[in-house]
Every structure is written in C-alpha cells, then in structure tokens.
C-alpha cells in the first residue's frame, strides 16, 4: 500500500510538470514567420484559442495539484493512525503483562523471618502500589502481576499466578518513584501492615527498573467481542 501511494504521488507530480511545460510549448511551437501574413481576425481567433487552452491547462494543473495534496494528506493521516494504533497496542501489552517494561520505580523487599506474611498481606502490598500508580509489577523476577493474578497460601510458600514464590519477596514496580515510595510509608499502609505480621520491609528508589517477566495469557472461556 505504501509503495502504491508513493507511485501515485510521483505520477501526479510528473503530470503537473508536463502540463506546465505544455503551456510554454503550445505558445513557442508556432514560428513567428507564420503569423506575418495572417489576418487580424485570424490572430484574434488564435489568441482566443490559446487563452482557452491555457485556461483548460490551468484547471487541469489545479485539479492535479489538489489530487496530489489529498494523497499527501491521506498518507500523513494513515501514518498518524498507524503510529497511534501502535502506541495503544504497546500500552495495552504492558498493562496486560504480555510485553517487557522498563522505567523509573521502586523495589520493595519483604523479608518474613517469623512466617507471618501470608498471601493476603502480599496482595495488600501489591494493591498499595497499584493505588500509588504502579503501571507494571513483578515479584521475584518470575511472576508478572496483572488484573487476573491470584494469591494463595500453600503452607511453605505463596502461589502467585500459578507459581510458588518464597521469601524474601522482591516486588519491582514501575511508576512515579516518589509517589510510590511515599505511599509505602503511610501509617497503616504497606510497611506498617507487613511489620505487624513480623515481617521486614525495605524500599529502594530506582531510576530504572526492568521487568522481563511476562504474564501467562489464557484465552477467555466465555467472553467474546461485542460486535
């Protein structure tokens, strides 16, 4: 499609140039000697004919110029639409956990020396970061946390999205660094909740956090597009 658009634009430009040259050629093609013995009435008719021809050529040049401009505008709009669609697809892939992500954020490390940090406490910690604007989250570098990720206590570990995860729990979150770091320190928030269960928390601000873990994508069993 892109090659056809470029070819159309090139053809229109060439036609405009040819028509513009035709105006000059039409006037110059007749030698001056041919008009020396012409009657005034013939000269008047010839001038009228040339004027009419010039007007037709002007209209054709205008039409072709308009066509060329439309093609250029259409190409720009098409490219802009493609760029927008690509950006939206990239954003959705990050939110769905199907693409790696990188950006500023925090790394929250949760130690559990007394074994009191359960699935509910860890889920609460994740929700605290989400509420603070986290756009991508991974745990222990192996589990990408998305909307459908579940947390279950299994006794010796916590099963997160089908993977067993053991302490220390290293939570990587991409988002506004200061907002998330501050949110973890709010009274009654992430740090307080973990410490009440005998756990320990450290929060590190990072200029760049790279998340490579991907979510397991399962096709919907019941939901279908509403067409």
QUIRA-V924086 format. One record per pair of residues at least 6 apart in sequence whose ideal C-beta (glycine too) atoms are under 6 Angstrom apart, sorted by the first residue. I is the first residue (numbers start at 1). GAP is how many residues later the second one is. D is the distance in Angstrom with one decimal. If there is no record, write none. Layout:
i = <I:I>
gap = <GAP:GAP>
d = <D:D>
//
This chain:
i = <5:8:9:12:12:12:15:16:16:19:19:19:23:23:93:94:94:97:97:97:98:100:101:101:101:102:103:104:104:105:105:105:105:105:106:106:106:106:106:107:107:107:108:108:109:109:109:110:110:110:110:111:111:112:112:114:116:116:117:117:118:119:119:119:119:121:122:123:124:125:126:128:128:129:129:132:132:132:133:133:133:134:134:135:135:136:136:137:137:138:138:138:138:139:139:139:140:140:142:143:143:143:144:144:144:146:149:151:152:157:157:158:172:172:173:174:177:181:181:184:184:184:185:191:194>
gap = <70:63:62:52:55:56:49:45:48:38:41:42:31:34:6:7:42:47:49:118:119:112:35:73:110:108:71:73:103:68:69:70:101:104:67:74:75:97:99:65:97:99:63:95:59:61:93:59:84:89:91:57:89:55:87:84:81:82:80:82:35:32:33:34:39:76:29:28:69:65:19:61:62:44:51:47:48:51:42:43:46:39:41:39:40:38:75:8:36:6:34:73:75:21:26:32:25:30:71:17:18:20:69:70:71:69:12:9:7:7:9:7:37:39:7:35:28:22:24:6:7:19:6:10:7>
d = <5.2:5.6:5.1:5.5:5.5:4.1:5.3:5.8:4.9:5.4:5.6:5.2:5.9:5.3:3.7:4.9:5.7:4.1:4.1:3.1:5.9:4.9:4.1:5.6:4.8:4.6:4.3:4.8:5.7:5.0:4.1:5.5:5.7:4.0:5.4:4.9:5.4:5.8:5.8:5.4:4.6:5.8:4.3:5.4:5.6:5.3:4.8:4.2:5.7:5.7:5.6:4.7:4.3:4.1:5.0:3.4:3.7:4.1:5.3:4.5:5.3:3.9:5.7:4.6:4.8:5.6:6.0:4.5:5.7:4.9:5.8:5.7:4.3:4.7:5.8:5.3:4.4:3.7:4.4:5.3:5.5:4.1:4.4:5.4:5.2:4.4:5.2:4.2:5.0:5.3:4.8:4.6:4.5:6.0:5.9:5.5:5.4:5.3:5.5:4.8:5.4:5.2:4.4:5.5:4.2:4.7:4.3:5.5:4.5:4.4:4.7:5.4:5.3:5.7:5.9:5.2:4.9:5.5:5.4:4.3:5.4:5.1:5.8:4.7:4.9>
//
